[in-house]
């Protein structure tokens, strides 16, 4: 579509339901629609201020602003947006009069197919206009780049028209002692030529401009004497090329002398040794040199320092789907974003193909953590625009503090890299700070030791379950909780599952942990049932559990053993796991259907496989946290959430929003028709199931 993968409409109608009906007509034609509904002039102004539509659909109800008002508002803002008039009846005279007034098309309400055809035609026109505009912008940008390259060239370059200068670059002006660009205009080119050779130059130039020379280097080159800024003669070689400037034909002259120095070349080579050629950031080798020189020093401000390691999640897929040129634009965009978040003290580098490092200085460790969180949020909320498409991504961040005991740059880097891998393995779009308890066991030859740590943790059952309420927005006071795993280390400190389970999965222990969680959750549910507590629990499953062909039979046996109602259990599988192992996802959900247990698809955004829901018969969609966390500020996220809710309800599924952290998001979610919500704004995870589901949500 025009704005990426959807068509943005502004619909003027008597009610939002009427506007939704028009949008649905176009959705049936295969268009992805996002629209704003207005009926009054003030709302029209506000909608145009917020975001410009691709097309305006203007109904003719009695209580809405007129087409003339809409056209007048657009004209006042100098906007050439196509306006469709939707009327009760569209005789030829009405159509002609409307189109004379500037209306793009006139369609009657009882001809939905006509509307679909007119919109399809207009989309084609808008796309053509968009491409022409893009080509024009690209051409203009190319001209600017060429001009910049010529201006910065070490060769002396000038453009002449009818024997007079109309442009010269800095090298040319330096060569001939000209002070500024204004002074060069109007100077005859013959003033730069040795007196004795001016006739030779005039004859060559006349022959060249008359077209009597071939377009090759030999025929377009002249060895000639010139007069320098100190009025002494010097030998030069001039190269002539036909060109144009401001639409006028002219001649480009490049002058090369035999005494050009190598200082600029040496400077370029020096820059290349320390700079990444794509992003302009420092390169890996130079960053490591700076890190080694930095770790043994501390500046006067006594700042806290840390190495921040950033990897873009799923970047290989972005490159495969969008191409190398598009992915390079993304890498440059992220480089600029990182630079904006760093001070002059900080050192930013492109460290790998799709990874970056920052030697960061701050007043406290909390400030470093907060900066990491902001980088995480900014990168996930950033959209790179490439040829009209929008590319979004997330990242994983690893942080390693640098203190007085930090002596080995390579070891610091390894810690930060390992912490980043912990964050990535836990699903990405998160931060992990290096911890001796968790990370030291993952490096070098310590994998066997880490296996022992996990084995000991499982054998000693140093796990416990926490519960977070899932609350209805439709007045349903039924009790629902998501079951969350927590781990305790030998010192009694709680470790979040993202720091542990990713490593356990690599070590082959994730299935064993899944079975422990399931059994513990079933036992808790049995306790509640004995007290006539009709609670429903949501239990997460790992990718290993999803692929375990023995799990459905084990669940069937446990339901019988504990005499549990299957309707009180919802199993959660991740969208990416279902997409990557579709056969296992289909098999598991089908088996749960037979047991009458429900299945929820979490982290859902429809980005991994848009057709996934046609194959995997889940009952509930849990919307991806990224969309909810940025909901209040991002209009595209708001539209995306609306679409996902509509998609869920059209197919008889319930929809849950997770990570609800503020009342602004809550109000929006209620308007969008979400069935349930979950997040710290409602209640943080707790060992006790004590939330009062009878209370109204504040």
N, C-alpha and C positions, 0 to 999 in steps of 0.2 A: 504494500500500500504506500501511501504518500509518506506517512510518518513511521517508517519502519515496517512492521507487520500488521498494522491495523489502520482502519479508516476513521478519522476523527470527524464527528458531525456536531453541528450546533442546530438543535431542533426547537423551533418556535411552535408551541402547541398549547391547547387549553389545559392539559393535565400531563403529568409524567407518564401515566399509563398510555395515553395517546402517542406520546413520543416513543415509548418503548415499543408500541405496535409498529411504528414506521421503521424503527431500528431492526425489529425482528424480520420484517419483509426483506431487508437487505442481508441479514444473517442467513436467511434461507437460500439466498443466491450465492452463498459461500464467502461472504465478506466478514472479516473480523472487525467488529464495530465498537467504538467507544464514543459516547456522546454526552453533551451538556444540554440540559433542558432549561428553556427560559420562556417567560410569557410577558415580561415587562421590560421596559427600556433599561431600568437600572440593572436588572439581572443580565441583560444583553451586554451592557458595558462591562460588567464584572467578568463575564465569561470571555469576552475578547481580551480583557487585560490579562487574564490567567493564561490562556493558550489559544492560539488561532486555529480555527477548524479548517478542514479541507473543503467541506461543502456545508452550506446552510440549507436546511429544509424548513420552509416557512408555511405553516398551516394558515387557514383563513377563518378561524373561530372568531366569535364576536368579542370575546374577552382577552384577546391577545393583541400584541403590537402588530401594526400593519406591515405589509411587504414594503411599502414606501418608506416607513420609518427604519426598517432594517437596512434597506438600500442607502438611505440617507446617512445612517450611522457608519456604514462601511465606507461610503464616499468621503465622509468627514475625516475618517482615519486613513484615507488613501489606500484602502485595501481592495484588491481585485479578487475577491472570493466568490466562486459560483453560487448563485442563489436559485433554489428550486421552489417554485410555487406549487403547493398542494391544495387543490380546490375541489369543490363538490362536483363541478361540471366544467369541462374544458373545450368549449366550441372554438372553431378556428379563429374567430374575431378576437376572443379573449386571449388566446395564445399569442396571436400576432401583436396585440397591444402590449402584452406583458413583456414579450421579447424585445420590442422596440424600447421599452423602458429600462432594459438591461437585465431582465430576468433570464437565466440560462435555459430553463426548461419549465414547462407547465404540465402538471400531471394530476389526474383526478384520483380521489381516494379509492374509487372502485376499480382502478386499473393497476394493481400492485406490480404486474409484470412490466408495465410501461416504466414504472419507477426504477425497477431493477435494470432495465436496458439503458435508461438515461444515465443512471449512476455509473454503470459499466463504461459507457462512452466517455463520461466526464473523467473517470479515473484514468482512462487511457490518455486523454488530453493532458491531465495534470501530471501524469508520469512523464509524458513527452516534454512538457514545460520544465519539469524538474530536471530532466536529463540535459535539456538545452542550457538551463541555468547553470547546472553543474559543469558542463563543458565550457561555458563562457567563463565561469569562475576559475576553472582549471587553466584556461588559456591566459586569463589575466594574471593568475598566480605564476604561470610559466614565464610570462613576460617580465614580471617583477623579479623572479629568481634570476633570469638571464641578465637583467639590468644590474642586479646586485653582484652577480659573478663578474660582469664586465667592470663594474665600478671597483671591485676589490682585486682585479687581476693585476699581477705583477707586470704584465705586458702593457705597453702604452697603446690605448685604443681610442680612436676618434671617429665621429660620424660627420661627413661633409655633404652639403647640398649646394649644387651650382658653385662649387669651389670655395664655399664658406663653411666654417665650423658650425655645427648645431649641437654637438655634445662631445665631451672628452672626459676620460676617467682620471682618477687621481695620479696614476703613474704617468699619463700623458702630460698632465699639467705640471707635474714635478720635473719631467724631462725638459720642458720648454719654458719653465719659470712663470707659469700662469697662476695667479693667486686664487681664483675661484671659478665656479661654473659660469657665473654671469659674465665674467670677463672673456671667456673663450668664445662665446657666441658672436658671430659676425667677423671673426678674425679670418682673413684669407689663408688657405692652406699653403699658398706659395710663400708666405712669410716664414714658414718653417723649413723651407728648402734652400740649400746653398745657391747663391746667385748664379754661379756658373752652370748649374744643372736644372734651372727652372724650366727651360724650354723642353728638356728631356722629360721632366715630370708632366708638363702640360700636354705634351703629345701622347704620353702613356695614358694619362687620365682620360683624355678625349677619346682615345681608342677604346678604353675599357668601358666608358659610359655609353659609347655608341654601339656596343655589343660586338666589337671586332676581335675580342679575345675569347678563348674557350674557357669554360668554367672548370679549370683545373689549377692546381697550386703553381705550377711552373709558369703558365701564361698570366697569372694574376699577381705575380711577385716582381718587385722592382728593387734593385740595389741602388741606393741614392744617397747623396750627402745631405745632411740636415744641419740646421743652426741651433745650438743648444741655448739654455737660459743664460749662459755666460758669454754668448755671442761667438763661441768658437764652433768650428765645423766638426762633425763626427759622422762616421759611416753607419748606415742603417740598412735594414732590409724591411721593405713595406709589403704587406700582404693585403690585397684589395678583395672585398666581397660586396655583392649587391645586397642591399638591406632596405628597411623602411623604418621611419620614426614618425609617430603620430599620424600614420596613414600616408605619409609622403615618401616617395622613393628617395633613397640616399645611398651613399657609399660608405662602407665600414673600412677603416684603415687600421691595421695592426702594425706597430713599429717595434722591431726587435733590434737591439744593439749588441755589440760583442762584449760589453763590459758589465753585463748584468751580474750582480753579486748573488751569493748563495745563502745569505742570512735568513731570508724568508723561508727558503726550503728547509734549512736546519730547524727553524722554529716549528714548521709543520711536522717534521719528523719527531721532534721532541714531544709535541702535543699528542701524536699518534701513540707514543709509548706509554702514555698515562690515561688516555681517554678511550672510552667505548665509542666506536665509530657510529653506531646506530642511535643511541640515546643521548650521547654527549656527557654521560656520567663518567666517573673514574672507572677504569677497568679493574679486573680481578687482581692482577699482579701489583698494580700501583696501590690498591687498597690494602693489600697485605703488607706492603712496605710501610704504609702510613700506620697501620695497626701495630706492627712490631715496634715502630718508633714511639708510639703513643702509650702503650701499656705500662711502661716504666716511668712515665712522667705524670704529673698532676698539676693542673693550672692553679693560679692564685685563688680562684673563686671556690676551690675545693668541691667542684661539681661531682655528682655521681655519674659514672659512665656505664654504658652497656653496649653490647653488640646485638643488634636486631637483625634477624635473618628472615627474609620474606620470600615465600614461594607462591606463585599464582596457581590456584587450584584448577585442575583439568585443562591446563593451557594447551596440551598436545591436541585435545579435541577441538579447541577453538581454532588452532592452526589448520587442522584437517578440514574443518567445515568452512572456514572463511578464507584460507589461503595465506601464503607467507606475507604478502604486502599488507593485508589487513591486520595480521597478528603483529607485524612490526609497528603499525600505528598504535596498537594497544600497548605494546611495551614502552613506546615513547610517551604515551599519555600517563602511564603509571609512573614513569621516571619524573615527569613534571609534577605530578601530584606529591611524590615523596619529597622533592626539592622544596615545595611550598610548606611542608610540615617541619622542615629542618632549619636550624639557625646557621649562622656563619661558622660556628664552632664545629658543627656536625659534619661528618664525611659520608657521602652517599655514593654507592657504586652499583653497577650492574655486575653481579658476581657469577651468574651462570646464564644459560639460555633463557630461562624465565624466572630467575631469582635475583634478589637485590640484597645488599647489606648496608646497614647504617651504623657507624660509630657515633652513638648518641650521647649527648651531655644534658644533664638535668639537675635540678636542685634536690631531688629525692627519688627513691625507687618507685614511689607511688606515682610521681610525675611521668616516669618512663612507662609504667604500666598504662597510665591514662593515654599517653601518646600512642602506644600500641593499639589500644582500643579504638582511638580515633582513626588511625590508619586503617584498621579493619573495617570500620563503618564507612569511611570515605571510599575505599576501594570497592566495597560491595555495592555502594550507591552510585558509583561512577559508570557512565555509559560512553563508550567510544563510538563515534559516528564514522562509519566507513561506507561510502557510496550509498547513502540513504538508509543503511541498516544500523541498528544499535547493537553493540556487543557489550555484555555485562560479564562480570567475573567476581570471584571471591578469592581470598588468599589465606594462607596459613602463616602464622608468625611465631618464631622462636626467639626468646630473649635470654641472654646470658650476661649477668652483671660482671663488671670488671672492678676488682678491688685491689688492696695492697698485696694480696697473695697471688694475684694473676701475673704470671711471668711468661707464659707460653702462648703466643698468638694463635698457633695452630690448634692448641687445646681449647682455647676460648671459642674459636670458630667451630670446632667439632661439637662443643656443648650447644651452641646456638643452632647449628644445623640439626642436631638430634632433637632438640626441643621443637623445632619447626616440623620435623617428621612425626613427632608425637601428635602435634596439632592436626597435621594433614591426615594421619591414619585414623584419627578420631572423627573424621568426616569433613575436615576443612572448615574454613570460615571461623577460625578461632585462634586464640593465643595460648601458648604454653611457655612458662618461664622455667628455665633450667633448675632442676631440683636434684640434689645429691641422692635423695631417697629414691627417686624414680629414674632419673636419666643416667646416672653413673653406671647402672647395670646394663645399659644398652650399648655401650661403646666398646670397641676393640674386641678383646678376647673374653668379655664378661657375659656373653650370651648364656653360657651354661649356668653361671651363677644366678642370672636373672630367672632362668627356668626354675631354679631351686626356690627363689623368693616367691614366685607365683604358686608353685606347688605347696609351699609352706602356708601361704595365705589361704589357699583353698582348704587344705587339710585342717587348719585351725579355725576355719569358717570366720575369718575376720572380715565379714560382710554384714551389712544390715540394709534394710529397705526403708526408704523415705517415700512419702506420699504427697502428691500435689493435686488439689481439687480441680475438677473440670466442671465448670458451672454453665447451666443453661441460660440462654438469653430469651427464651420463650416462656418463662414462668414455670418450667418443670423443676420441681425441687428434688428430683431423684439424685441419690448420692453416687458420684463417679470420681474415681481417683486414678491418676497415673502412678504406676509403681516405678520407682527410681532406685538404682543400685548405688550404694556407698561403700567404700573400702576403708579400712583402718590399718595403718602401718604398725610396725612393732613398737613404735614410740607412742601410739595412741592418737596420731594425727589422721584426720580424714583426708582421703585422696579422691578427687573427682574421677568418675569412670573414664572420662576422655584421656586421662593420664595413665590409665592402667589397662583398659580393655584392648586398646590398639596393640599394645605390646603382648598381651595375653593371646590375642588372635594370631600374631606372628609365631608365638610359641606353641600354638595348637591347643590352647586351654579354653577357648571361648565357648565351645559347646558345653563343657563341664560346668562353666559358670552359668550359662543359660538354664541348665537343668536345676541348678541350685536356686536361682531366682524364681523359676516357675513353681517349684515345690514349696518354697517359702511363701510365695504369694497365695498359692492354693490353701496352705495351712492357715494363713491370716484370714482368708475369705471364709474358711470353715468356722473360725472363731466368731466372726461377725454374724454368720448365719445362725449359730447357736443362740445368739442374743436377738434374733429376729431383725437383724440389720440387713436390709436389701441393698447392699452396695455393689456397684459394678466397678471392676478394676481393668485398667489398660496396661498390658505388659509388652515391653519392647523385646523384639527378637533380633539376634545378630544375623549376618549373612550366612554364617555357618549353620545356625539353627534352621534357617529357611531351606537350606539344601539337605537337611538331615531327613532321610526317608523314614527313619524310625520314630521321629518326633510325634506325628499325628497319632500313632498307636499308643505311645507313652501317655499323651494327653488324655486319650480316651480312657486308659486304665486309671489315671489319677482322678478324673472326674467321677468315675465309679467308686473308687476307694474313698474319696472324701465326700461323696454324695452331693456334688455341687451342681447347681443349675448352670448349664452351658451358656445361657443367655446373659449371665452375669460376668462374662469374661470377653474382653476384646484384645486380640493380639495385634501388635503394631509392627509393620515391616516398612523399611525405608524405600522410597521411590527409586533411588539409584540401585539398590540391591535387586528390586523386582525387575528393573529394566535390564540389568546385567545378567540375571539368571531367570529369564521369563518362564521357562518350563517349570522350575522349582516353585516360582510364585503362583503359577496357575494350579499346580498340583496341591500346594499347601492350602490355598484359599478354598479350593474345591473340597478338600478334606475337612476343613473347618465348617463349611456349609453343611456337610453331612452331620457334623456334631452339633449344629445349631449355635456355634460360637461365631462371633463377629470378627472381622478383620479390618484394621484401619491402615491406610497408606500415609505415612508421615513424611515430612519435608517435601510435601507435594507442591510443584510449581508448573507442571506440564512441560517443562523444558527438556527433560531427559528423553522422554518418548511421548509425544503428544497423543499417540494412539494407545497408550498403556492401559487405560481404563476399559477399552473395548475387549481386552484379553484377560485382565485380572479382575474378577468380580468382587472387589472390596465393598464394604458397607459404609465406611467413613473416610473422609479426606481431612488430614491435618495439614493446613497450609504452611508452606515453608517459612521459617522464622525470619528470613531476610525480608520478605514482603511485609511482615507485620511490624518488625522493628523500625522500618523506614516509612511506615504508612502515613504518619501525620504530616511529613514534609514532602512526600513524593507522589505527585498526581498519577504518574504511570503505575506505581504500585497500587494506588487506590483503584484505578481502572482494572488492573490485573486481578485484584482480590474480588471485585464485583463479578468479573467473568468466571472465576473459579467457583464462586458461590452459585452462580446461575447454572454452570455446568454440573455441579454436584446435585442440585435440586432437580434439574431436568431429568437426571438419571436415578432419582429416588435415593440419593445418598445424603447423609448428614455431613456438615462441614464444621471443623473446629479450628479456631485461631489460637496459636501458641505464642508464648513470649509476649503477652500483653502487659505492658509496663506503665501505662499512663491512662488517665481518663479521656484524653483526646482520641486515642486509638479506640478505646472502648465505645465511645459514642459513634464513631464511624462504623465499627463492626456491627453495632446494633442496627444502624440504618441499612447496612448492606444485607441484612438477613442472615447473619451467621447463627448457627444453631447453638454452639457452645464456645466458651473461651477458657484459656488456661494461662497462667503467668504469675509472676511475683506480685503484680498489682492486686491480684485476688488473694494469694497466699503463697509464701515460699514453701518449698518441700519440707516436710516435717515427719518425725517418726510416728506421731500420733495422727489418727484419722478423726480430727476434732472440728473440722470446718462446719459452720452452720449454714446448710443449704437453704434454709427458710428465709435468711436475711436477703434484703434487696442489695444489689450491687451498687456501691457508691459511685 
